[in-house]
Amino acid sequence: MLAESLALSAALFTIGVVGVLTRRNAIIVFMCVELMLNAVNLSFVALSKVYGATGQVFVIFVMTVAAAEAAVGLAIIISIFRHKKSVNLQDINLLRG
Amino acid sequence: MQAHPLAETVARLVWFLPLLPLIGFLINGALSLKSAYVAGPADPDGHDGEHANHGEHQDVGGHGGTGHDAHGHDDHAPAVRHKFAAITSIVGPGVMVLSFGLALAIFFAMRGAEMHNPYINTLFSWMPAGSLQLNAALQLDALSMVMVLVITGVGMLIHIFSVGYMQDDPGYPRYFAYLNLFVFFMLLLVLGANYVVTFVGWEGVGLCSYLLIGFWFSEKANADAGKKAFIVNRIGDFGFMVAMFMIFAHVGSLDYVTIAERAGSFAPGGLVVTAICLFLFLGCAGKSAQIPLYTWLPDAMAGPTPVSALIHAATMVTAGVFLVARSSMLFSIAPVASLTVALTGAVTAIFAATIGLKQWDIKKVLAYSTVSQLGYMFVGVGVGAYTAGVFHLITHAFFKALLFLGSGSVIYVMHRAYHATHNHGDDAQDMRNMGGMKQFMPITWTLMWIATLAIAGVPPFSGFFSKDEILAAVFSRAHGSPLADATLLGMPGSTVLYLIWVLALAAALLTAIYMTRMMLYTFHGPNRTGDAAKPHLAEAPWVMTGPLVVLGVLSLAGGWLNLPKVITDLIPVGPTATLEHWLEPVVGAATSRVAGGAAHLSATTEELLIGTAVAIAIAGIAIAWTRLKPAALTTKNAAVPATGIQRVLENKWYVDEAYDATVVKPIYGASKGVLWAGVDVGIIDTMLVNGTAALARFFGWVGSQLQTGRVGTYAWLLVIGAVLVLRAFARAS
């Protein structure tokens, strides 16, 4: 059961990473980041079976931070959209050196 | 350890000796900061105080006429004096009088005390650093006492003379500040109880010499002469310092007393002690103007004449002789080094004397004469006749100070006359412009003749006794002494000593000739000043002539300090060998070590030697007197250029030019071509300074290329980084 859970977690994390690296739509990238976080949550929960309940406590923390991050991140994306009429990451290059 | 017999006497105040001039320096220095001076009523626009309004306008190299123009319009303005000249006139010579009085008191205390060891007055612990324990300590013994008496005594007279000579100079307090500071350092030099205190004095007198040579620094030639003196002396100081390091490395102490105790651990004539002595002598050659470092002294005549008398004749330049005598415990076990000292001295003596033959500037004659006489002193200390060397140092201080101050009087009078007659083109120092000064300045004339006879070595004047003692010492050491057994440059020591003796005699002949020449051209024959200036020629004021009289008496009677036995046996005129007995505790052991098995000269030989020396002196005077015709002399402006050997002598054997071509120019070229263009501009500026900036800019550029501004790139880098970190963790665990 543990192995399957970790495999699922790894698969979800990899999907998240690939999504972040390849997609151009900021919203999708953002969702992929959420996916990575939840993949990690899954492995925390799974491993708590071996190492005790500490991992589950961390899951609560991660979810809290993820909620805050979602609020801030979506606010930024909306603000960028208002400014640029686009959420394409290719267009967001104001910091180019 | 029982208390020293001097500890309870006035000698415990020995540190007051240098302190007094230091106080004078502080007061005069403070006064000189106020550069304002009282301008006379007839001088409404208050001419700039930059330049000496009287005194000589120094023309180094005899280029007449430069620097005289500035005064074309204020000839009869009242003398421009410094506001505080009156205070300086009291403080400057006053501290010297006090110092001399104290020196006399200490001297009498020393005569009364039974002392076998030097009295060391430790002021404070100066550099306690590991095995190097240095105290700021003063050493009072027979040698330093003699030097202190000469410095404070002659120095006092010259300070008094300066009151007259420099009175109308706007820099009057500054002048006395420097002069006082010089005496302070000079006393430190001779009183130091270890090489380091002596070295502080040594450097200090060099500084004051520089400041005073360039006293009228607004003329470039004077400033250059000061720099030359300073730089040439650096070469010598390098030798002094290396010698100090070697002494400390091998003896473990720099105190004279300790070194004297441990000097026996050196192998006599060994490489180490010879090297130490040669390095020390390099220092002495710089300070005392010996070949090859003598060239700065004639240029040093750019300073005021009393300075030449005090620093560049009587005291500072004799510091080298003093140092050899002070280090006699080392020199006496290094025969090769001692022979080198003596030979260098003899060669310098004759070399400088030949140049003195054809100089026209009265001060230049005396400058080369000083170099020559210093050579004599080194012959004395070189052959281990330390008493004779110091004796000549003393008598030379008397008669050379007299000669310089006398020439200062003449220059002062000449300049006064030129000044009064609006003559600004003629050189007040050139003997060709003088002549016949006897009728105007009879006192100076008499005194100058006394000094001339003294330096020429005519009995019974002081120079005769000291010079004769040196010659006799050279002659007696030529057989059976360690010096005679040593080898120098492949020549046996006795040959070298005979050579030195011949050179010294020849130098004595030349000395008599050029000094008589100077007297003839300056004081005898017709007057060449010009009819306008003639009525203005008269004796200088008494404040200047007075010290001359005292020095005249000393030059006349200085020989009584150390009458040789052969004379007192012949004519019982006074006590025998006073100075020798006095210096016995300090240099006696070293002297007898150098003399070794050399037999005392028989009375007949000694009489013969004296006869030769006197005959040579008189012959020199006679040659000059009969061959030179002052009446045929023309003024400087009308003189025809000399030819042949005379021209070579007039140009000082072209040594300055040779040094310029072989040392100065290459160093200058190397500095400009290699050090400046190569090292400074090439390596330091281009490579190091600008190079580091370029490197930083390059890395900045590389960093800026990473900033694409694309979130995707950052994400990729983040992932790569995370993978690398994870991998590193995986490896580590």
Interface residues (C-beta under 8 A of the other chain):
Chain A: V17 V20 L21 R24 V29 L89 Q90 I92 N93 L94 L95 R96 G97
Chain B: S704 Q705 L706 Q707 T708 G709 R710 V711 G712 A715 W716 V719
